[in-house]
Amino acid sequence: MWRLIKVLLFLIVLGGAGLVAYAYIGPVFFPADFAAPSQEVTRPVTLETN
């Protein structure tokens, strides 16, 4: 039972390290996945005055 717990903890730590590595290295290899959508948005605004 202890061996199973150790394996699960190892996999959780390995998965966390993988997510952190993807967050830091991902934009270098997959820039389109991390880029913000860029398009111009024009909307009319009505301001209420007294």
Buried (B, 14 or more C-beta within 10 A) or exposed (E): EEEEEEEEEEEEEEEEEEEEEBEEEEEEEEEEEEEEEEEEEEEEEEEEEE
